[in-house]
Amino acid sequence: MAALGVATYQKEAAPASDLISQREAYSQFQEVRVKRWVESGLITPQRNGSAKNSKRYYSRAELMAINQAERLNTIIHR
């Protein structure tokens, strides 16, 4: 939870440093899960340009928050 607090503060203080690449997001939070979160509308990737093939970036704080919520939900509904 402390790491989530730090990430949230960092997002507010320096939004650009909160963004991680799609590759990093997949590595840290598993590709299948990130794709599911995007399809569910829980997170929205940002593009670094207007081209359709521009790199996608994700908010580390948002990813961490969703990850924590899923973990807590799993613990509560055991």
N, C-alpha and C positions, 0 to 999 in steps of 0.2 A: 504494500500500500504506500510505503514511503516513496518508492520509485515512481509510482503513479503520480503522487503529489509533486515530485520534482519535474516530471514530464509535463504536467499540466501547467506548472509555473513557467517552465521553459517555453511552452507554446504561447503563453500570453506575453512574456517578456521579449522573446525573439522568435516570431512565427516561422521564419525561414529555417532556423536550426532544428525545428520540430519535425520537418519533413524528411522521410526516408524513401528510398527508391522502392519500386515494386519488388525488385530482387531481394533487397534487405527485408522487406515486409514478409515475403514468402519464406525466407530463411528463418526469421525470428518467430513467426507465428503460424507457420505451415501454410502452404499454397492453398490447399483445399479449404481451410478455415477462412482465409482472407477472401477467397472468391465467394464463399457462402455469405460472408458479411456484406460484401458489395451487392450481391444479388438480392439480399434481404433489405437493402437500403440502410443498413446500420452505419456504413461508412461510404464516403464518396471520394474516389481518388481525384487528384488534381493533375492536370497536364502542364508540362513545362513549355508549351508552345501551342500553336493553333493547328498544326498538322495532325492528321488522324493517327500517325504512328509516333507522336511525341511521347517521351518518357512519362510514366505515371508515378506520382508520389503520393504517399499516405502520411497522415498525422500520426506520429509515434504515440502521442497522448491518447488519441482516439482508439488506436489499436490496443493499447495497454488497458484502457477502461473496459472495452468489450471483452477482452481476454479475462480480466478480473471478474466481470459480471458472469461470464460463463462458468468460471471456476466456482464462484459462490453459489450459483444456481445448482450446480452439480452436487455440492455439499449439502445444500438445503433439501434437495429432492431425492436423497438416497433412500 
